[in-house]
Amino acid sequence: MSIEVRKKQGESASALMFNFSKRIKRSGVLKEARKRIFYARKVNRIKRKLSAIHRSSKKKEIDRARRLGII
């Protein structure tokens, strides 16, 4: 999808850039590009499970250390 803006008679460069940026925003190209840049794939089930196991074991270690007065 290409966006084209033509310079009008007597139009300054800054006005041309303003019109171009306005047309880009209206077209949704910028929104789509940002969506693609920051897309994060979902973590698979096994990795989520392993992460949950790791978190729970770390939490148990911290609780145990608190009870013993180490922390």
C-alpha positions in Angstrom: 0.0 0.0 0.0 1.8 3.1 -1.2 0.8 6.6 -0.1 1.4 9.5 -2.5 1.3 13.2 -1.7 1.9 15.7 -4.4 3.3 19.2 -3.8 0.8 21.9 -4.6 1.7 25.2 -6.1 3.3 27.5 -3.5 3.2 24.8 -0.7 6.2 24.7 1.7 8.1 21.6 2.5 6.8 21.6 6.1 3.2 21.8 4.9 4.0 18.9 2.5 5.4 16.9 5.4 2.3 17.7 7.5 0.0 16.5 4.8 2.0 13.4 4.3 2.0 12.5 8.0 -1.7 13.2 8.3 -2.4 10.9 5.3 -0.2 8.2 6.8 -2.1 8.4 10.1 -5.5 8.3 8.4 -4.6 5.3 6.3 -3.7 3.1 9.3 -0.3 2.2 7.9 1.5 3.4 11.0 -0.8 1.5 13.3 -0.3 -1.7 11.4 3.5 -1.3 11.4 3.6 -0.8 15.2 1.4 -3.8 15.6 3.9 -5.9 13.7 6.9 -4.5 15.4 5.6 -5.2 18.9 4.0 -8.5 18.2 4.9 -11.1 20.8 4.2 -14.8 20.2 2.4 -16.7 22.8 4.5 -18.9 25.0 3.8 -22.6 24.6 2.1 -24.7 27.3 5.2 -26.5 28.4 7.2 -23.3 29.0 4.4 -21.8 30.9 4.2 -24.9 33.1 7.9 -24.9 33.7 7.8 -21.2 34.6 5.0 -21.7 37.1 6.9 -24.6 38.7 10.0 -22.4 39.0 8.0 -19.5 40.5 6.4 -21.7 43.1 9.7 -23.3 44.1 11.3 -19.9 44.4 8.4 -18.7 46.5 8.8 -21.8 48.8 12.5 -21.1 49.2 11.8 -17.4 50.1 9.1 -18.4 52.6 11.4 -21.0 54.2 14.2 -18.4 54.5 11.9 -15.9 56.1 10.8 -18.5 58.7 14.4 -19.3 59.5 15.2 -15.6 59.8 17.7 -15.6 57.0 15.8 -12.9 55.1 
